[in-house]
């Protein structure tokens, strides 16, 4: 991804979020969020978007194995996991299954650049979401404001 595309990948749809600064001491803003995407730039952009909108504790991982190791060791610290669906080694659905075994009920948001109305994706979502903790599928790119509102409303 070129630096020009990275900068605009999560273009803001306005300069201020309704989520930020108003409730900065709110428990939602202080809980820990794990972000997993095999593209470091995208994972970092998601982290920055969340932090810019008041979420203080965001950890970024680019490898499923490292994210799982951290989650296994510190699962009580996390209240939400945001993961890309397509990653090498373990996809987002497999990750959701695995972390649900470690901490049943942990909320998971999956991200994808693919059309969320795709039939194969829809079938996978229904099967996995019904058996797990996937609470939302978001399509990339997403604005920082919309991402923060989604996280705040579901978290």
CNS distance restraints for C-alpha pairs under 8 A (distance, minus, plus):
assign (resid   1 and name CA) (resid   5 and name CA) 6.22 0.50 0.50
assign (resid   1 and name CA) (resid   6 and name CA) 6.37 0.50 0.50
assign (resid   2 and name CA) (resid   6 and name CA) 6.20 0.50 0.50
assign (resid   3 and name CA) (resid   7 and name CA) 6.13 0.50 0.50
assign (resid   4 and name CA) (resid   8 and name CA) 6.67 0.50 0.50
assign (resid   5 and name CA) (resid   9 and name CA) 5.68 0.50 0.50
assign (resid   6 and name CA) (resid  10 and name CA) 7.91 0.50 0.50
assign (resid   6 and name CA) (resid  41 and name CA) 7.03 0.50 0.50
assign (resid   6 and name CA) (resid  42 and name CA) 7.56 0.50 0.50
assign (resid   7 and name CA) (resid  11 and name CA) 7.63 0.50 0.50
assign (resid   9 and name CA) (resid  42 and name CA) 7.98 0.50 0.50
assign (resid   9 and name CA) (resid 141 and name CA) 6.02 0.50 0.50
assign (resid   9 and name CA) (resid 142 and name CA) 7.96 0.50 0.50
assign (resid  10 and name CA) (resid  45 and name CA) 7.25 0.50 0.50
assign (resid  10 and name CA) (resid  46 and name CA) 7.99 0.50 0.50
assign (resid  10 and name CA) (resid 141 and name CA) 5.62 0.50 0.50
assign (resid  10 and name CA) (resid 142 and name CA) 5.52 0.50 0.50
assign (resid  10 and name CA) (resid 143 and name CA) 4.91 0.50 0.50
assign (resid  10 and name CA) (resid 144 and name CA) 6.20 0.50 0.50
assign (resid  11 and name CA) (resid 142 and name CA) 7.50 0.50 0.50
assign (resid  11 and name CA) (resid 143 and name CA) 5.33 0.50 0.50
assign (resid  11 and name CA) (resid 144 and name CA) 7.05 0.50 0.50
assign (resid  12 and name CA) (resid 143 and name CA) 4.84 0.50 0.50
assign (resid  12 and name CA) (resid 144 and name CA) 5.55 0.50 0.50
assign (resid  12 and name CA) (resid 145 and name CA) 6.44 0.50 0.50
assign (resid  13 and name CA) (resid 143 and name CA) 6.14 0.50 0.50
assign (resid  13 and name CA) (resid 144 and name CA) 7.86 0.50 0.50
assign (resid  13 and name CA) (resid 145 and name CA) 6.99 0.50 0.50
assign (resid  14 and name CA) (resid 145 and name CA) 7.51 0.50 0.50
assign (resid  16 and name CA) (resid  20 and name CA) 7.79 0.50 0.50
assign (resid  16 and name CA) (resid 145 and name CA) 7.66 0.50 0.50
assign (resid  17 and name CA) (resid  53 and name CA) 6.45 0.50 0.50
assign (resid  17 and name CA) (resid 145 and name CA) 5.40 0.50 0.50
assign (resid  17 and name CA) (resid 148 and name CA) 7.90 0.50 0.50
assign (resid  18 and name CA) (resid  22 and name CA) 7.64 0.50 0.50
assign (resid  18 and name CA) (resid 145 and name CA) 7.91 0.50 0.50
assign (resid  18 and name CA) (resid 149 and name CA) 7.94 0.50 0.50
assign (resid  19 and name CA) (resid  23 and name CA) 7.50 0.50 0.50
assign (resid  19 and name CA) (resid  53 and name CA) 6.09 0.50 0.50
assign (resid  19 and name CA) (resid  54 and name CA) 7.10 0.50 0.50
assign (resid  19 and name CA) (resid 145 and name CA) 7.95 0.50 0.50
assign (resid  19 and name CA) (resid 148 and name CA) 6.80 0.50 0.50
assign (resid  19 and name CA) (resid 149 and name CA) 6.47 0.50 0.50
assign (resid  19 and name CA) (resid 152 and name CA) 7.40 0.50 0.50
assign (resid  20 and name CA) (resid  24 and name CA) 6.84 0.50 0.50
assign (resid  20 and name CA) (resid  52 and name CA) 7.38 0.50 0.50
assign (resid  20 and name CA) (resid  53 and name CA) 4.42 0.50 0.50
assign (resid  20 and name CA) (resid  54 and name CA) 4.80 0.50 0.50
assign (resid  21 and name CA) (resid  53 and name CA) 7.41 0.50 0.50
assign (resid  21 and name CA) (resid  54 and name CA) 6.11 0.50 0.50
assign (resid  23 and name CA) (resid  29 and name CA) 7.88 0.50 0.50
assign (resid  24 and name CA) (resid  29 and name CA) 6.30 0.50 0.50
assign (resid  24 and name CA) (resid  54 and name CA) 6.13 0.50 0.50
assign (resid  25 and name CA) (resid  29 and name CA) 6.76 0.50 0.50
assign (resid  25 and name CA) (resid  30 and name CA) 7.03 0.50 0.50
assign (resid  26 and name CA) (resid  30 and name CA) 6.78 0.50 0.50
assign (resid  27 and name CA) (resid  31 and name CA) 6.23 0.50 0.50
assign (resid  28 and name CA) (resid  55 and name CA) 7.58 0.50 0.50
assign (resid  28 and name CA) (resid 152 and name CA) 6.88 0.50 0.50
assign (resid  28 and name CA) (resid 155 and name CA) 6.59 0.50 0.50
assign (resid  29 and name CA) (resid  54 and name CA) 5.96 0.50 0.50
assign (resid  29 and name CA) (resid  55 and name CA) 4.43 0.50 0.50
assign (resid  29 and name CA) (resid  56 and name CA) 6.15 0.50 0.50
assign (resid  29 and name CA) (resid  57 and name CA) 7.80 0.50 0.50
assign (resid  30 and name CA) (resid  55 and name CA) 6.43 0.50 0.50
assign (resid  30 and name CA) (resid  56 and name CA) 5.85 0.50 0.50
assign (resid  30 and name CA) (resid  57 and name CA) 6.36 0.50 0.50
assign (resid  31 and name CA) (resid  55 and name CA) 7.81 0.50 0.50
assign (resid  31 and name CA) (resid  56 and name CA) 7.76 0.50 0.50
assign (resid  31 and name CA) (resid  57 and name CA) 6.41 0.50 0.50
assign (resid  31 and name CA) (resid  77 and name CA) 7.41 0.50 0.50
assign (resid  31 and name CA) (resid  78 and name CA) 6.75 0.50 0.50
assign (resid  31 and name CA) (resid  79 and name CA) 6.21 0.50 0.50
assign (resid  32 and name CA) (resid  56 and name CA) 7.70 0.50 0.50
assign (resid  32 and name CA) (resid  57 and name CA) 4.74 0.50 0.50
assign (resid  32 and name CA) (resid  58 and name CA) 5.82 0.50 0.50
assign (resid  32 and name CA) (resid  59 and name CA) 7.56 0.50 0.50
assign (resid  32 and name CA) (resid  77 and name CA) 6.08 0.50 0.50
assign (resid  32 and name CA) (resid  78 and name CA) 4.74 0.50 0.50
assign (resid  32 and name CA) (resid  79 and name CA) 5.91 0.50 0.50
assign (resid  32 and name CA) (resid  80 and name CA) 7.00 0.50 0.50
assign (resid  33 and name CA) (resid  57 and name CA) 6.23 0.50 0.50
assign (resid  33 and name CA) (resid  58 and name CA) 4.79 0.50 0.50
assign (resid  33 and name CA) (resid  59 and name CA) 6.28 0.50 0.50
assign (resid  33 and name CA) (resid  78 and name CA) 5.78 0.50 0.50
assign (resid  33 and name CA) (resid  79 and name CA) 6.22 0.50 0.50
assign (resid  33 and name CA) (resid  80 and name CA) 4.98 0.50 0.50
assign (resid  33 and name CA) (resid  81 and name CA) 5.77 0.50 0.50
assign (resid  33 and name CA) (resid  82 and name CA) 7.44 0.50 0.50
assign (resid  34 and name CA) (resid  58 and name CA) 5.89 0.50 0.50
assign (resid  34 and name CA) (resid  59 and name CA) 4.93 0.50 0.50
assign (resid  34 and name CA) (resid  60 and name CA) 6.11 0.50 0.50
assign (resid  34 and name CA) (resid  61 and name CA) 7.59 0.50 0.50
assign (resid  34 and name CA) (resid  67 and name CA) 7.98 0.50 0.50
assign (resid  34 and name CA) (resid  78 and name CA) 6.99 0.50 0.50
assign (resid  34 and name CA) (resid  80 and name CA) 6.40 0.50 0.50
assign (resid  34 and name CA) (resid  81 and name CA) 4.69 0.50 0.50
assign (resid  34 and name CA) (resid  82 and name CA) 6.08 0.50 0.50
assign (resid  35 and name CA) (resid  43 and name CA) 6.37 0.50 0.50
assign (resid  35 and name CA) (resid  46 and name CA) 7.51 0.50 0.50
assign (resid  35 and name CA) (resid  47 and name CA) 7.07 0.50 0.50
assign (resid  35 and name CA) (resid  58 and name CA) 7.03 0.50 0.50
assign (resid  35 and name CA) (resid  59 and name CA) 6.02 0.50 0.50
assign (resid  35 and name CA) (resid  60 and name CA) 4.83 0.50 0.50
assign (resid  35 and name CA) (resid  61 and name CA) 6.20 0.50 0.50
assign (resid  35 and name CA) (resid  81 and name CA) 6.01 0.50 0.50
assign (resid  35 and name CA) (resid  82 and name CA) 4.78 0.50 0.50
assign (resid  35 and name CA) (resid  83 and name CA) 5.80 0.50 0.50
assign (resid  36 and name CA) (resid  43 and name CA) 6.36 0.50 0.50
assign (resid  36 and name CA) (resid  60 and name CA) 5.94 0.50 0.50
assign (resid  36 and name CA) (resid  61 and name CA) 4.80 0.50 0.50
assign (resid  36 and name CA) (resid  62 and name CA) 5.64 0.50 0.50
assign (resid  36 and name CA) (resid  63 and name CA) 7.28 0.50 0.50
assign (resid  36 and name CA) (resid  64 and name CA) 7.24 0.50 0.50
assign (resid  36 and name CA) (resid  67 and name CA) 7.16 0.50 0.50
assign (resid  36 and name CA) (resid  81 and name CA) 7.72 0.50 0.50
assign (resid  36 and name CA) (resid  82 and name CA) 6.21 0.50 0.50
assign (resid  36 and name CA) (resid  83 and name CA) 4.57 0.50 0.50
assign (resid  36 and name CA) (resid  84 and name CA) 6.32 0.50 0.50
assign (resid  37 and name CA) (resid  42 and name CA) 6.86 0.50 0.50
assign (resid  37 and name CA) (resid  43 and name CA) 5.27 0.50 0.50
assign (resid  37 and name CA) (resid  60 and name CA) 7.99 0.50 0.50
assign (resid  37 and name CA) (resid  61 and name CA) 6.60 0.50 0.50
assign (resid  37 and name CA) (resid  62 and name CA) 5.11 0.50 0.50
assign (resid  37 and name CA) (resid  63 and name CA) 7.47 0.50 0.50
assign (resid  37 and name CA) (resid  83 and name CA) 5.92 0.50 0.50
assign (resid  37 and name CA) (resid  84 and name CA) 5.12 0.50 0.50
assign (resid  37 and name CA) (resid  87 and name CA) 7.15 0.50 0.50
assign (resid  38 and name CA) (resid  43 and name CA) 7.58 0.50 0.50
assign (resid  38 and name CA) (resid  61 and name CA) 7.61 0.50 0.50
assign (resid  38 and name CA) (resid  62 and name CA) 4.28 0.50 0.50
assign (resid  38 and name CA) (resid  63 and name CA) 6.09 0.50 0.50
assign (resid  38 and name CA) (resid  84 and name CA) 7.65 0.50 0.50
assign (resid  38 and name CA) (resid  87 and name CA) 5.88 0.50 0.50
assign (resid  38 and name CA) (resid  88 and name CA) 7.52 0.50 0.50
assign (resid  39 and name CA) (resid  43 and name CA) 6.28 0.50 0.50
assign (resid  39 and name CA) (resid  62 and name CA) 6.46 0.50 0.50
assign (resid  40 and name CA) (resid  44 and name CA) 6.01 0.50 0.50
assign (resid  40 and name CA) (resid  61 and name CA) 7.83 0.50 0.50
assign (resid  40 and name CA) (resid  62 and name CA) 5.97 0.50 0.50
assign (resid  41 and name CA) (resid  45 and name CA) 6.13 0.50 0.50
assign (resid  42 and name CA) (resid  46 and name CA) 6.18 0.50 0.50
assign (resid  43 and name CA) (resid  47 and name CA) 6.24 0.50 0.50
assign (resid  43 and name CA) (resid  60 and name CA) 6.24 0.50 0.50
assign (resid  43 and name CA) (resid  61 and name CA) 7.36 0.50 0.50
assign (resid  43 and name CA) (resid  62 and name CA) 7.36 0.50 0.50
assign (resid  44 and name CA) (resid  48 and name CA) 6.08 0.50 0.50
assign (resid  44 and name CA) (resid  60 and name CA) 6.90 0.50 0.50
assign (resid  45 and name CA) (resid  49 and name CA) 6.03 0.50 0.50
assign (resid  46 and name CA) (resid  50 and name CA) 6.21 0.50 0.50
assign (resid  46 and name CA) (resid 144 and name CA) 7.55 0.50 0.50
assign (resid  47 and name CA) (resid  51 and name CA) 6.12 0.50 0.50
assign (resid  47 and name CA) (resid  58 and name CA) 6.07 0.50 0.50
assign (resid  47 and name CA) (resid  59 and name CA) 7.46 0.50 0.50
assign (resid  47 and name CA) (resid  60 and name CA) 6.96 0.50 0.50
assign (resid  48 and name CA) (resid  52 and name CA) 5.85 0.50 0.50
assign (resid  49 and name CA) (resid  53 and name CA) 6.32 0.50 0.50
assign (resid  49 and name CA) (resid 144 and name CA) 4.92 0.50 0.50
assign (resid  49 and name CA) (resid 145 and name CA) 7.76 0.50 0.50
assign (resid  49 and name CA) (resid 147 and name CA) 7.67 0.50 0.50
assign (resid  49 and name CA) (resid 148 and name CA) 7.32 0.50 0.50
assign (resid  50 and name CA) (resid  54 and name CA) 6.52 0.50 0.50
assign (resid  50 and name CA) (resid  55 and name CA) 5.32 0.50 0.50
assign (resid  50 and name CA) (resid  56 and name CA) 7.80 0.50 0.50
assign (resid  50 and name CA) (resid  58 and name CA) 7.62 0.50 0.50
assign (resid  50 and name CA) (resid 144 and name CA) 7.05 0.50 0.50
assign (resid  50 and name CA) (resid 147 and name CA) 7.46 0.50 0.50
assign (resid  50 and name CA) (resid 148 and name CA) 5.84 0.50 0.50
assign (resid  51 and name CA) (resid  55 and name CA) 4.67 0.50 0.50
assign (resid  51 and name CA) (resid  56 and name CA) 5.47 0.50 0.50
assign (resid  51 and name CA) (resid  57 and name CA) 7.71 0.50 0.50
assign (resid  51 and name CA) (resid  58 and name CA) 7.33 0.50 0.50
assign (resid  53 and name CA) (resid 144 and name CA) 7.77 0.50 0.50
assign (resid  53 and name CA) (resid 145 and name CA) 7.45 0.50 0.50
assign (resid  53 and name CA) (resid 148 and name CA) 6.23 0.50 0.50
assign (resid  61 and name CA) (resid  66 and name CA) 6.93 0.50 0.50
assign (resid  61 and name CA) (resid  67 and name CA) 5.76 0.50 0.50
assign (resid  62 and name CA) (resid  66 and name CA) 7.91 0.50 0.50
assign (resid  62 and name CA) (resid  67 and name CA) 7.78 0.50 0.50
assign (resid  63 and name CA) (resid  67 and name CA) 6.34 0.50 0.50
assign (resid  64 and name CA) (resid  68 and name CA) 6.03 0.50 0.50
assign (resid  64 and name CA) (resid  89 and name CA) 7.28 0.50 0.50
assign (resid  64 and name CA) (resid  90 and name CA) 6.35 0.50 0.50
assign (resid  64 and name CA) (resid  95 and name CA) 7.39 0.50 0.50
assign (resid  65 and name CA) (resid  69 and name CA) 6.18 0.50 0.50
assign (resid  66 and name CA) (resid  70 and name CA) 6.20 0.50 0.50
assign (resid  67 and name CA) (resid  71 and name CA) 6.00 0.50 0.50
assign (resid  68 and name CA) (resid  72 and name CA) 5.88 0.50 0.50
assign (resid  68 and name CA) (resid  95 and name CA) 7.93 0.50 0.50
assign (resid  68 and name CA) (resid  99 and name CA) 7.29 0.50 0.50
assign (resid  69 and name CA) (resid  73 and name CA) 6.30 0.50 0.50
assign (resid  70 and name CA) (resid  74 and name CA) 5.91 0.50 0.50
assign (resid  70 and name CA) (resid  75 and name CA) 7.58 0.50 0.50
assign (resid  71 and name CA) (resid  75 and name CA) 4.66 0.50 0.50
assign (resid  71 and name CA) (resid  78 and name CA) 7.70 0.50 0.50
assign (resid  71 and name CA) (resid  99 and name CA) 7.43 0.50 0.50
assign (resid  72 and name CA) (resid  99 and name CA) 7.95 0.50 0.50
assign (resid  72 and name CA) (resid 102 and name CA) 6.64 0.50 0.50
assign (resid  74 and name CA) (resid  78 and name CA) 7.25 0.50 0.50
assign (resid  75 and name CA) (resid 102 and name CA) 7.45 0.50 0.50
assign (resid  75 and name CA) (resid 103 and name CA) 6.66 0.50 0.50
assign (resid  76 and name CA) (resid 103 and name CA) 7.91 0.50 0.50
assign (resid  78 and name CA) (resid 106 and name CA) 7.95 0.50 0.50
assign (resid  79 and name CA) (resid 106 and name CA) 6.15 0.50 0.50
assign (resid  79 and name CA) (resid 107 and name CA) 6.76 0.50 0.50
assign (resid  79 and name CA) (resid 155 and name CA) 7.34 0.50 0.50
assign (resid  80 and name CA) (resid 106 and name CA) 6.20 0.50 0.50
assign (resid  80 and name CA) (resid 107 and name CA) 5.02 0.50 0.50
assign (resid  80 and name CA) (resid 108 and name CA) 5.88 0.50 0.50
assign (resid  80 and name CA) (resid 109 and name CA) 7.72 0.50 0.50
assign (resid  80 and name CA) (resid 155 and name CA) 6.72 0.50 0.50
assign (resid  81 and name CA) (resid 106 and name CA) 7.61 0.50 0.50
assign (resid  81 and name CA) (resid 107 and name CA) 6.37 0.50 0.50
assign (resid  81 and name CA) (resid 108 and name CA) 4.79 0.50 0.50
assign (resid  81 and name CA) (resid 109 and name CA) 6.26 0.50 0.50
assign (resid  82 and name CA) (resid 108 and name CA) 5.78 0.50 0.50
assign (resid  82 and name CA) (resid 109 and name CA) 4.68 0.50 0.50
assign (resid  82 and name CA) (resid 110 and name CA) 5.76 0.50 0.50
assign (resid  82 and name CA) (resid 111 and name CA) 7.24 0.50 0.50
assign (resid  83 and name CA) (resid  92 and name CA) 5.85 0.50 0.50
assign (resid  83 and name CA) (resid 108 and name CA) 7.47 0.50 0.50
assign (resid  83 and name CA) (resid 109 and name CA) 6.37 0.50 0.50
assign (resid  83 and name CA) (resid 110 and name CA) 4.94 0.50 0.50
assign (resid  83 and name CA) (resid 111 and name CA) 5.96 0.50 0.50
assign (resid  84 and name CA) (resid  91 and name CA) 7.58 0.50 0.50
assign (resid  84 and name CA) (resid  92 and name CA) 5.75 0.50 0.50
assign (resid  84 and name CA) (resid 110 and name CA) 5.56 0.50 0.50
assign (resid  84 and name CA) (resid 111 and name CA) 4.55 0.50 0.50
assign (resid  84 and name CA) (resid 112 and name CA) 5.84 0.50 0.50
assign (resid  85 and name CA) (resid  91 and name CA) 5.32 0.50 0.50
assign (resid  85 and name CA) (resid  92 and name CA) 4.02 0.50 0.50
assign (resid  85 and name CA) (resid  93 and name CA) 6.59 0.50 0.50
assign (resid  85 and name CA) (resid 110 and name CA) 5.95 0.50 0.50
assign (resid  85 and name CA) (resid 111 and name CA) 5.88 0.50 0.50
assign (resid  85 and name CA) (resid 112 and name CA) 5.71 0.50 0.50
assign (resid  86 and name CA) (resid  91 and name CA) 5.20 0.50 0.50
assign (resid  86 and name CA) (resid  92 and name CA) 6.46 0.50 0.50
assign (resid  86 and name CA) (resid 112 and name CA) 7.24 0.50 0.50
assign (resid  87 and name CA) (resid  91 and name CA) 5.08 0.50 0.50
assign (resid  87 and name CA) (resid  92 and name CA) 7.20 0.50 0.50
assign (resid  90 and name CA) (resid  94 and name CA) 5.95 0.50 0.50
assign (resid  90 and name CA) (resid  95 and name CA) 6.42 0.50 0.50
assign (resid  91 and name CA) (resid  95 and name CA) 6.22 0.50 0.50
assign (resid  92 and name CA) (resid  96 and name CA) 6.08 0.50 0.50
assign (resid  92 and name CA) (resid 110 and name CA) 6.54 0.50 0.50
assign (resid  93 and name CA) (resid  97 and name CA) 6.34 0.50 0.50
assign (resid  93 and name CA) (resid 124 and name CA) 7.98 0.50 0.50
assign (resid  93 and name CA) (resid 128 and name CA) 6.63 0.50 0.50
assign (resid  94 and name CA) (resid  98 and name CA) 6.18 0.50 0.50
assign (resid  95 and name CA) (resid  99 and name CA) 6.10 0.50 0.50
assign (resid  96 and name CA) (resid 100 and name CA) 5.96 0.50 0.50
assign (resid  96 and name CA) (resid 108 and name CA) 6.67 0.50 0.50
assign (resid  96 and name CA) (resid 132 and name CA) 7.08 0.50 0.50
assign (resid  96 and name CA) (resid 133 and name CA) 7.07 0.50 0.50
assign (resid  96 and name CA) (resid 134 and name CA) 7.00 0.50 0.50
assign (resid  97 and name CA) (resid 101 and name CA) 6.52 0.50 0.50
assign (resid  97 and name CA) (resid 128 and name CA) 7.70 0.50 0.50
assign (resid  97 and name CA) (resid 132 and name CA) 6.47 0.50 0.50
assign (resid  98 and name CA) (resid 102 and name CA) 6.74 0.50 0.50
assign (resid  99 and name CA) (resid 103 and name CA) 6.00 0.50 0.50
assign (resid  99 and name CA) (resid 104 and name CA) 7.55 0.50 0.50
assign (resid  99 and name CA) (resid 106 and name CA) 7.65 0.50 0.50
assign (resid 100 and name CA) (resid 104 and name CA) 4.52 0.50 0.50
assign (resid 100 and name CA) (resid 105 and name CA) 6.47 0.50 0.50
assign (resid 100 and name CA) (resid 106 and name CA) 6.41 0.50 0.50
assign (resid 100 and name CA) (resid 132 and name CA) 6.57 0.50 0.50
assign (resid 100 and name CA) (resid 133 and name CA) 6.76 0.50 0.50
assign (resid 104 and name CA) (resid 133 and name CA) 7.65 0.50 0.50
assign (resid 105 and name CA) (resid 132 and name CA) 7.65 0.50 0.50
assign (resid 105 and name CA) (resid 133 and name CA) 5.71 0.50 0.50
assign (resid 106 and name CA) (resid 133 and name CA) 6.20 0.50 0.50
assign (resid 107 and name CA) (resid 133 and name CA) 5.33 0.50 0.50
assign (resid 107 and name CA) (resid 134 and name CA) 6.13 0.50 0.50
assign (resid 107 and name CA) (resid 135 and name CA) 6.28 0.50 0.50
assign (resid 107 and name CA) (resid 155 and name CA) 7.35 0.50 0.50
assign (resid 108 and name CA) (resid 133 and name CA) 5.93 0.50 0.50
assign (resid 108 and name CA) (resid 134 and name CA) 4.64 0.50 0.50
assign (resid 108 and name CA) (resid 135 and name CA) 5.88 0.50 0.50
assign (resid 108 and name CA) (resid 136 and name CA) 7.13 0.50 0.50
assign (resid 109 and name CA) (resid 134 and name CA) 5.94 0.50 0.50
assign (resid 109 and name CA) (resid 135 and name CA) 5.93 0.50 0.50
assign (resid 109 and name CA) (resid 136 and name CA) 4.90 0.50 0.50
assign (resid 109 and name CA) (resid 137 and name CA) 5.81 0.50 0.50
assign (resid 109 and name CA) (resid 138 and name CA) 7.28 0.50 0.50
assign (resid 110 and name CA) (resid 134 and name CA) 7.27 0.50 0.50
assign (resid 110 and name CA) (resid 136 and name CA) 6.40 0.50 0.50
assign (resid 110 and name CA) (resid 137 and name CA) 4.81 0.50 0.50
assign (resid 110 and name CA) (resid 138 and name CA) 6.25 0.50 0.50
assign (resid 111 and name CA) (resid 137 and name CA) 5.77 0.50 0.50
assign (resid 111 and name CA) (resid 138 and name CA) 4.87 0.50 0.50
assign (resid 111 and name CA) (resid 139 and name CA) 5.71 0.50 0.50
assign (resid 111 and name CA) (resid 140 and name CA) 6.43 0.50 0.50
assign (resid 112 and name CA) (resid 116 and name CA) 7.49 0.50 0.50
assign (resid 112 and name CA) (resid 137 and name CA) 7.54 0.50 0.50
assign (resid 112 and name CA) (resid 138 and name CA) 6.48 0.50 0.50
assign (resid 112 and name CA) (resid 139 and name CA) 5.06 0.50 0.50
assign (resid 112 and name CA) (resid 140 and name CA) 5.62 0.50 0.50
assign (resid 113 and name CA) (resid 139 and name CA) 5.61 0.50 0.50
assign (resid 113 and name CA) (resid 140 and name CA) 4.70 0.50 0.50
assign (resid 113 and name CA) (resid 141 and name CA) 6.91 0.50 0.50
assign (resid 114 and name CA) (resid 118 and name CA) 7.70 0.50 0.50
assign (resid 114 and name CA) (resid 139 and name CA) 6.90 0.50 0.50
assign (resid 114 and name CA) (resid 140 and name CA) 7.76 0.50 0.50
assign (resid 115 and name CA) (resid 139 and name CA) 7.04 0.50 0.50
assign (resid 116 and name CA) (resid 121 and name CA) 6.64 0.50 0.50
assign (resid 116 and name CA) (resid 122 and name CA) 6.96 0.50 0.50
assign (resid 116 and name CA) (resid 137 and name CA) 7.39 0.50 0.50
assign (resid 116 and name CA) (resid 138 and name CA) 7.62 0.50 0.50
assign (resid 116 and name CA) (resid 139 and name CA) 6.48 0.50 0.50
assign (resid 117 and name CA) (resid 121 and name CA) 7.19 0.50 0.50
assign (resid 117 and name CA) (resid 122 and name CA) 6.28 0.50 0.50
assign (resid 118 and name CA) (resid 122 and name CA) 5.98 0.50 0.50
assign (resid 119 and name CA) (resid 123 and name CA) 6.18 0.50 0.50
assign (resid 120 and name CA) (resid 124 and name CA) 6.29 0.50 0.50
assign (resid 121 and name CA) (resid 125 and name CA) 6.03 0.50 0.50
assign (resid 122 and name CA) (resid 126 and name CA) 6.18 0.50 0.50
assign (resid 123 and name CA) (resid 127 and name CA) 6.21 0.50 0.50
assign (resid 124 and name CA) (resid 128 and name CA) 5.96 0.50 0.50
assign (resid 125 and name CA) (resid 129 and name CA) 5.50 0.50 0.50
assign (resid 126 and name CA) (resid 130 and name CA) 5.87 0.50 0.50
assign (resid 127 and name CA) (resid 131 and name CA) 6.56 0.50 0.50
assign (resid 128 and name CA) (resid 132 and name CA) 5.88 0.50 0.50
assign (resid 128 and name CA) (resid 134 and name CA) 7.43 0.50 0.50
assign (resid 129 and name CA) (resid 133 and name CA) 6.09 0.50 0.50
assign (resid 129 and name CA) (resid 134 and name CA) 4.95 0.50 0.50
assign (resid 129 and name CA) (resid 135 and name CA) 7.16 0.50 0.50
assign (resid 135 and name CA) (resid 154 and name CA) 7.47 0.50 0.50
assign (resid 138 and name CA) (resid 142 and name CA) 7.64 0.50 0.50
assign (resid 142 and name CA) (resid 146 and name CA) 6.53 0.50 0.50
assign (resid 142 and name CA) (resid 147 and name CA) 6.32 0.50 0.50
assign (resid 143 and name CA) (resid 147 and name CA) 6.11 0.50 0.50
assign (resid 144 and name CA) (resid 148 and name CA) 6.02 0.50 0.50
assign (resid 145 and name CA) (resid 149 and name CA) 6.14 0.50 0.50
assign (resid 146 and name CA) (resid 150 and name CA) 6.03 0.50 0.50
assign (resid 147 and name CA) (resid 151 and name CA) 6.15 0.50 0.50
assign (resid 148 and name CA) (resid 152 and name CA) 5.95 0.50 0.50
assign (resid 149 and name CA) (resid 153 and name CA) 5.98 0.50 0.50
assign (resid 150 and name CA) (resid 154 and name CA) 6.16 0.50 0.50
assign (resid 151 and name CA) (resid 155 and name CA) 5.55 0.50 0.50
